[in-house]
Amino acid sequence: MLIPRLAATGGSLAVVVTVTMVGLLDLTVGPLRRTISEYALGDHRPVFDVAVVLLAAGSLAILHALVHKGLTRWRSTGAIALTLWSVGLFLVVVFPKTNWAMGTNEVSGSIHRFGSMLAFVSLPIAIIALARPWLKDNMWGRHARWTMASGLLSIVAFMPLLYAIALSVVSDVRWWRVFPLGYIERILLVAEVGAVLVVGLWAIAASRVAEWRVGETSRTTSAPRTTSSTTTVRS
């Protein structure tokens, strides 16, 4: 029980530290109209890089705890999507956005943009997929419903970006000029990081439960059984 508990607790703490670090940058540097990624173009890049890496690593640690306790499988939709979320975050760190003030680096900027979109799109899919099989479970239903709600909130937060992109396709308006991108990005980040933290709290709760009880079959939910007679894993 020690390994999943350490992974769940450490991952959740990493998420909290990430929010704190970015929040401190916003309070001391700003302005909020600028995108968060712009912090990586100046003297504050180490802070930005550490914060994003902590978020990516913390998410993987939480996923490890969920898999270890039988709440999902590595090859499930939720696990794959949460892994892609972390991969996208790592890409954001390795490939900074284009710094127009220092000349163009369009390859790095394009990969950075792809990593951002990969992360933002993958996270809601991961959260909803992880929650769905457990919504009616006697033991984990409440955690699953909170998780599902946070995933749906992430989708709502992502809608302004989708609208801006769609508008740019049918008009001459650049998608990043439709809304103040910095504000929208921060709303989305808070929603998605909050969703990861909700999953982290679920993983912490599961890590405190005896192994044989974590995957008990609910009387109200039909779920596929593994080869073990005592543990049910849902994907």
ZAMARGU-4260 file (C-alpha; in steps of 0.2 Angstrom, whole numbers, plus 5000, padded with zeros to 4 digits):
<rodrens>
0) 5000/5000/5000 | 5015/5012/5003 | 5019/5014/4984 | 5002/5019/4978 | 5000/5030/4993
5) 5017/5039/4990 | 5013/5041/4971 | 4995/5048/4974 | 5001/5060/4988 | 5017/5065/4979
10) 5007/5068/4963 | 4994/5078/4971 | 5007/5089/4980 | 5016/5092/4963 | 4999/5098/4956
15) 4997/5110/4970 | 5015/5116/4969 | 5012/5119/4950 | 4997/5130/4953 | 5006/5140/4967
20) 5022/5143/4956 | 5011/5149/4941 | 5000/5159/4952 | 5016/5168/4960 | 5022/5172/4942
25) 5005/5180/4938 | 5005/5190/4954 | 5023/5196/4953 | 5026/5197/4934 | 5010/5197/4924
30) 5001/5204/4915 | 4987/5191/4914 | 4983/5195/4896 | 4999/5187/4891 | 4999/5168/4888
35) 5007/5157/4902 | 5020/5150/4890 | 5027/5168/4888 | 5035/5165/4905 | 5047/5153/4896
40) 5054/5166/4885 | 5062/5177/4898 | 5071/5176/4915 | 5057/5166/4923 | 5059/5151/4911
45) 5066/5139/4925 | 5051/5143/4936 | 5039/5139/4921 | 5048/5123/4916 | 5049/5116/4934
50) 5030/5120/4936 | 5025/5111/4920 | 5037/5096/4923 | 5030/5094/4940 | 5012/5094/4934
55) 5016/5081/4920 | 5026/5070/4932 | 5013/5072/4946 | 4999/5067/4934 | 5009/5051/4929
60) 5011/5047/4948 | 4993/5049/4951 | 4989/5037/4936 | 5002/5024/4943 | 4992/5024/4959
65) 4976/5022/4950 | 4982/5007/4940 | 4991/5000/4955 | 4975/5000/4965 | 4964/4993/4951
70) 4954/5008/4947 | 4960/5008/4929 | 4971/4998/4917 | 4987/5005/4908 | 4979/5001/4891
75) 4962/5009/4895 | 4956/5025/4887 | 4958/5035/4903 | 4976/5030/4906 | 4981/5033/4888
80) 4973/5050/4887 | 4981/5055/4904 | 4998/5049/4898 | 4995/5060/4882 | 4991/5075/4893
85) 5008/5072/4901 | 5017/5070/4885 | 5009/5086/4879 | 5015/5095/4894 | 5033/5089/4892
90) 5033/5095/4873 | 5028/5112/4880 | 5043/5113/4890 | 5056/5106/4878 | 5049/5116/4863
95) 5046/5134/4869 | 5033/5145/4859 | 5040/5156/4845 | 5049/5171/4852 | 5044/5185/4839
100) 5055/5198/4848 | 5071/5187/4846 | 5067/5181/4828 | 5056/5167/4823 | 5058/5149/4828
105) 5043/5142/4819 | 5047/5124/4821 | 5048/5125/4840 | 5033/5136/4841 | 5023/5123/4830
110) 5028/5109/4841 | 5024/5119/4857 | 5007/5123/4850 | 5004/5105/4846 | 5009/5100/4863
115) 4997/5112/4871 | 4983/5106/4861 | 4987/5088/4864 | 4987/5092/4883 | 4971/5102/4883
120) 4961/5090/4873 | 4968/5074/4881 | 4964/5079/4899 | 4945/5080/4898 | 4944/5064/4889
125) 4955/5056/4902 | 4945/5062/4917 | 4928/5057/4910 | 4935/5040/4904 | 4942/5037/4921
130) 4926/5042/4930 | 4913/5034/4919 | 4914/5015/4924 | 4913/5020/4943 | 4898/5032/4943
135) 4886/5019/4951 | 4899/5010/4962 | 4895/5009/4980 | 4912/5013/4986 | 4919/5025/4973
140) 4903/5033/4966 | 4905/5049/4975 | 4923/5051/4969 | 4918/5046/4951 | 4904/5059/4951
145) 4916/5073/4957 | 4929/5067/4944 | 4916/5067/4930 | 4910/5085/4935 | 4928/5091/4934
150) 4930/5083/4917 | 4914/5092/4910 | 4920/5108/4918 | 4936/5106/4908 | 4926/5104/4892
155) 4916/5120/4896 | 4932/5130/4899 | 4939/5124/4882 | 4924/5129/4872 | 4930/5148/4870
160) 4946/5141/4861 | 4936/5130/4850 | 4924/5145/4846 | 4939/5156/4842 | 4947/5143/4831
165) 4931/5140/4822 | 4928/5158/4819 | 4945/5160/4812 | 4941/5147/4799 | 4926/5156/4792
170) 4932/5174/4794 | 4948/5185/4793 | 4949/5186/4812 | 4965/5178/4820 | 4959/5165/4833
175) 4971/5172/4846 | 4963/5189/4844 | 4945/5183/4847 | 4947/5183/4866 | 4961/5189/4878
180) 4970/5173/4876 | 4979/5174/4893 | 4963/5175/4902 | 4955/5160/4893 | 4971/5150/4895
185) 4971/5153/4914 | 4953/5148/4916 | 4957/5132/4906 | 4972/5128/4916 | 4963/5131/4933
190) 4949/5119/4927 | 4961/5106/4920 | 4973/5106/4934 | 4958/5106/4946 | 4952/5090/4938
195) 4969/5082/4940 | 4969/5086/4958 | 4951/5079/4960 | 4958/5062/4953 | 4973/5064/4964
200) 4962/5065/4979 | 4953/5049/4973 | 4969/5040/4971 | 4974/5045/4989 | 4958/5038/4995
205) 4960/5022/4986 | 4978/5020/4992 | 4971/5020/5010 | 4959/5005/5007 | 4964/4987/5008
210) 4969/4980/4991 | 4955/4967/4990 | 4942/4980/4993 | 4947/4993/4980 | 4940/4984/4965
215) 4925/4976/4973 | 4910/4973/4961 | 4896/4985/4965 | 4879/4978/4967 | 4872/4991/4956
220) 4886/4991/4943 | 4891/4977/4931 | 4909/4977/4927 | 4921/4965/4919 | 4931/4954/4930
225) 4950/4951/4929 | 4958/4934/4932 | 4958/4938/4951 | 4943/4932/4961 | 4945/4947/4973
230) 4948/4962/4962 | 4938/4970/4948 | 4947/4982/4937 | 4936/4994/4926 | 4943/5002/4911
</rodrens>
